[in-house]
């Protein structure tokens, strides 16, 4: 059971972080930005670790503003593996309040808690467009192993020495198999096979397994962008 909480609290890759402006310089050409998680990233992590049937969320509207300038307040109850936690979120719209409530509650399960250790940073800011270049951060993230349903890897990229029984596989290998299947569906099966062959299968040690997972995930992200 402890593995589930460890996997939920693994740092998110830098490309999955979003940034919001918290302050501007007097000339508005510099912005102090802070990292945060998009609600979709949280939902994807929950699906990835415990599966779509391993968690559920419910919401209760606590406050609806009487004017356009007011704030909405929503309470989220998040249940993961039969353990429930609650928190309240606020926003200037229902959507923002629901997302804030989810993120605040998810933090109690460890999701995104590492962001508290990332410092806010000053970056160049365009006062006319409001655009800025997000800071470059380096987050050490392990393989996001999953306890969800097994998806077998395609025969052409399955290492010869890998057990054919899904139950016999370590959890990181299960996630790699699912990534390979998604890459095949995207028409990137050959590229995935080349990466797997480079590591001689799932990798000879945990560090190689993490690197293999990272390269496969980057290949999938590149196809989606």
Backbone torsions as a table, in degrees:
resi	resn	phi	psi	omega
1	UNK	NA	-34.9	179.5
2	UNK	-61.8	-30.2	178.9
3	UNK	-60.5	-35.7	-179.7
4	UNK	-61.3	-47.8	-178.3
5	UNK	-67.3	-35.9	177.2
6	UNK	-63.0	-41.3	-178.3
7	UNK	-70.2	-38.0	178.9
8	UNK	-64.0	-35.0	-174.6
9	UNK	-90.7	2.5	177.2
10	UNK	-60.0	141.1	179.5
11	UNK	-58.1	143.2	176.3
12	UNK	-80.0	144.8	177.2
13	UNK	-59.3	148.9	-178.9
14	UNK	-54.8	-33.9	-177.3
15	UNK	-69.9	-13.5	179.0
16	UNK	-95.9	-0.1	179.1
17	UNK	-86.3	146.2	172.3
18	UNK	-113.8	162.0	-177.1
19	UNK	-131.1	140.1	177.2
20	UNK	-125.0	148.9	179.7
21	UNK	-80.6	127.6	178.8
22	UNK	-110.0	-18.8	178.1
23	UNK	-161.4	154.8	177.3
24	UNK	-124.8	149.2	173.8
25	UNK	-69.8	169.7	-177.3
26	UNK	-59.5	-38.3	179.3
27	UNK	-87.2	0.2	178.0
28	UNK	62.4	20.1	177.9
29	UNK	-97.7	-2.0	175.2
30	UNK	-132.2	141.2	-178.7
31	UNK	-130.1	138.1	173.5
32	UNK	-91.4	115.9	-174.8
33	UNK	-115.5	149.1	-179.9
34	UNK	-127.1	144.0	-179.2
35	UNK	-80.3	150.3	173.1
36	UNK	-153.0	168.6	-179.9
37	UNK	-102.4	140.0	170.9
38	UNK	-75.4	143.9	-178.6
39	UNK	-57.0	-34.1	-179.1
40	UNK	-64.0	-35.2	177.9
41	UNK	-63.6	-37.3	177.9
42	UNK	-66.3	-44.8	179.5
43	UNK	-62.5	-41.5	179.3
44	UNK	-62.8	-40.2	179.8
45	UNK	-65.9	-40.8	177.7
46	UNK	-61.7	-45.8	178.0
47	UNK	-60.5	-40.3	-175.0
48	UNK	-67.8	-39.6	-173.5
49	UNK	-86.2	-47.6	-175.0
50	UNK	-113.8	-3.0	180.0
51	UNK	84.5	161.1	-174.3
52	UNK	-65.5	-21.1	-179.4
53	UNK	-98.5	2.3	-176.7
54	UNK	-94.2	0.4	179.4
55	UNK	-150.5	161.1	175.1
56	UNK	-153.9	153.0	-179.9
57	UNK	-131.8	142.6	174.7
58	UNK	-131.9	155.0	-174.8
59	UNK	-134.1	150.7	176.4
60	UNK	-134.5	124.1	178.2
61	UNK	-77.0	122.3	-177.8
62	UNK	-99.0	-30.4	-176.9
63	UNK	-151.2	132.9	174.2
64	UNK	-119.1	125.3	-175.7
65	UNK	-66.1	148.8	177.6
66	UNK	-90.0	-8.3	177.5
67	UNK	-136.8	164.8	-177.9
68	UNK	-64.8	-21.9	-177.2
69	UNK	-86.3	-4.1	-176.5
70	UNK	-81.3	-179.4	-179.1
71	UNK	-119.8	147.8	173.9
72	UNK	-91.3	149.8	175.9
73	UNK	-129.8	130.8	-176.7
74	UNK	-134.9	137.8	175.7
75	UNK	-102.9	132.4	178.1
76	UNK	-109.8	136.8	171.5
77	UNK	-117.5	114.5	-177.1
78	UNK	-111.7	127.0	179.7
79	UNK	-116.2	123.2	178.7
80	UNK	-126.6	119.5	179.4
81	UNK	52.0	46.3	176.0
82	UNK	70.4	10.6	174.4
83	UNK	-111.7	128.5	-175.2
84	UNK	-115.0	143.8	174.7
85	UNK	-139.3	155.0	-177.5
86	UNK	-132.4	153.9	171.0
87	UNK	-162.8	166.2	-176.3
88	UNK	-113.0	137.8	176.7
89	UNK	-120.3	156.1	179.8
90	UNK	-128.8	158.6	177.6
91	UNK	-175.2	166.8	179.9
92	UNK	-87.0	7.7	174.7
93	UNK	-150.9	163.7	176.9
94	UNK	-59.5	-43.4	-178.2
95	UNK	-59.4	-45.3	-179.3
96	UNK	-65.7	-39.6	-179.1
97	UNK	-68.1	-41.2	178.4
98	UNK	-63.3	-44.5	-179.8
99	UNK	-64.4	-42.1	179.9
100	UNK	-63.8	-40.8	179.0
101	UNK	-63.6	-42.2	178.5
102	UNK	-62.4	-46.9	-177.4
103	UNK	-63.9	-42.0	-179.9
104	UNK	-64.6	-37.8	179.6
105	UNK	-73.0	-40.3	-179.3
106	UNK	-62.1	-32.9	178.6
107	UNK	-58.8	-32.8	-180.0
108	UNK	-66.8	-19.8	174.1
109	UNK	-94.4	1.9	177.9
110	UNK	100.5	-10.4	-177.5
111	UNK	-69.3	119.6	177.0
112	UNK	79.2	5.6	-178.2
113	UNK	-65.3	-24.9	179.7
114	UNK	-64.6	-18.4	-179.4
115	UNK	-64.6	-24.0	178.6
116	UNK	-64.8	-20.2	-179.2
117	UNK	-93.3	-2.2	177.2
118	UNK	-93.6	126.7	-176.9
119	UNK	-75.7	147.4	170.9
120	UNK	-67.0	148.6	-175.4
121	UNK	-134.8	148.7	174.9
122	UNK	-89.7	132.4	-180.0
123	UNK	-134.9	162.8	175.9
124	UNK	-65.5	141.4	-174.9
125	UNK	-136.0	134.9	177.7
126	UNK	-90.9	111.1	-176.5
127	UNK	-66.0	-21.7	-178.2
128	UNK	-82.0	-40.8	-177.3
129	UNK	-101.2	-18.5	-176.5
130	UNK	77.8	8.1	-178.1
131	UNK	-87.1	154.3	176.7
132	UNK	-152.1	159.4	177.3
133	UNK	-91.4	121.4	-179.4
134	UNK	-59.7	146.3	178.5
135	UNK	-66.0	157.4	174.9
136	UNK	-90.8	124.2	179.0
137	UNK	-124.9	155.9	178.8
138	UNK	-122.2	114.6	-178.8
139	UNK	-117.8	126.1	176.8
140	UNK	-81.1	107.4	-179.1
141	UNK	-118.6	130.1	177.4
142	UNK	-82.0	-176.5	177.6
143	UNK	-67.7	129.7	179.0
144	UNK	-82.5	83.3	-177.7
145	UNK	-68.7	158.5	-176.4
146	UNK	-131.7	145.0	173.4
147	UNK	-103.6	9.8	-177.0
148	UNK	-78.6	-172.8	-174.4
149	UNK	-62.6	146.8	-177.1
150	UNK	-81.2	135.5	171.4
151	UNK	-121.0	115.7	-174.0
152	UNK	-67.9	148.7	177.4
153	UNK	-78.6	153.8	-179.5
154	UNK	-66.3	146.0	-175.8
155	UNK	-55.9	-36.4	-173.4
156	UNK	-71.0	-13.5	179.2
157	UNK	-120.2	6.0	178.1
158	UNK	-80.0	122.8	178.6
159	UNK	-60.2	146.6	-174.7
160	UNK	-61.5	-34.6	-175.2
161	UNK	-88.2	3.3	-179.2
162	UNK	-78.6	132.2	179.1
163	UNK	-60.2	140.2	-179.2
164	UNK	-78.2	-17.7	-179.0
165	UNK	-82.2	125.0	179.8
166	UNK	-58.4	-35.0	-177.2
167	UNK	-66.5	-22.2	-176.1
168	UNK	-84.6	-5.7	-174.6
169	UNK	-86.7	141.2	168.0
170	UNK	-64.4	154.0	-174.5
171	UNK	-62.1	-37.4	177.8
172	UNK	-59.0	-34.9	-180.0
173	UNK	-68.0	-32.5	177.8
174	UNK	-61.6	-43.8	-179.3
175	UNK	-67.8	-38.3	177.0
176	UNK	-61.8	-40.4	177.9
177	UNK	-60.9	-41.0	-179.6
178	UNK	-67.4	-37.8	176.6
179	UNK	-62.4	-42.9	179.8
180	UNK	-61.6	-41.3	179.7
181	UNK	-63.3	-41.7	178.5
182	UNK	-65.4	-36.9	178.3
183	UNK	-67.8	-37.2	176.3
184	UNK	-62.0	-43.8	179.4
185	UNK	-62.6	-28.7	179.8
186	UNK	-87.4	4.1	179.8
187	UNK	81.0	19.7	-176.9
188	UNK	-115.4	27.5	-178.2
189	UNK	-61.5	-41.1	-179.3
190	UNK	-65.0	-43.2	179.0
191	UNK	-63.0	-39.5	178.3
192	UNK	-64.2	-41.6	179.6
193	UNK	-61.4	-39.3	179.4
194	UNK	-63.2	-39.8	179.7
195	UNK	-66.5	-44.0	179.9
196	UNK	-62.5	-41.9	179.8
197	UNK	-63.9	-34.3	179.9
198	UNK	-61.1	-33.9	-178.9
199	UNK	-96.3	5.0	177.7
200	UNK	65.8	33.0	-178.3
201	UNK	117.8	-127.1	-178.9
202	UNK	-92.7	6.0	-177.8
203	UNK	98.6	148.5	-175.6
204	UNK	-83.4	-17.8	179.4
205	UNK	-152.3	167.9	-175.2
206	UNK	-54.5	-36.6	179.8
207	UNK	-63.2	-42.1	178.4
208	UNK	-66.9	-36.2	177.7
209	UNK	-62.5	-42.2	178.0
210	UNK	-63.6	-41.3	179.7
211	UNK	-66.4	-40.9	177.1
212	UNK	-59.1	-48.6	179.2
213	UNK	-59.3	-42.7	-178.8
214	UNK	-62.0	-41.5	-179.4
215	UNK	-68.9	-40.3	178.0
216	UNK	-65.3	-40.7	-179.5
217	UNK	-67.6	-38.3	177.9
218	UNK	-65.2	-36.5	177.2
219	UNK	-63.3	-42.1	179.5
220	UNK	-68.9	-41.4	178.7
221	UNK	-63.2	-39.5	-179.6
222	UNK	-65.4	-34.3	178.1
223	UNK	-69.1	-32.9	-176.9
224	UNK	-81.0	-21.2	-175.4
225	UNK	-83.6	NA	NA
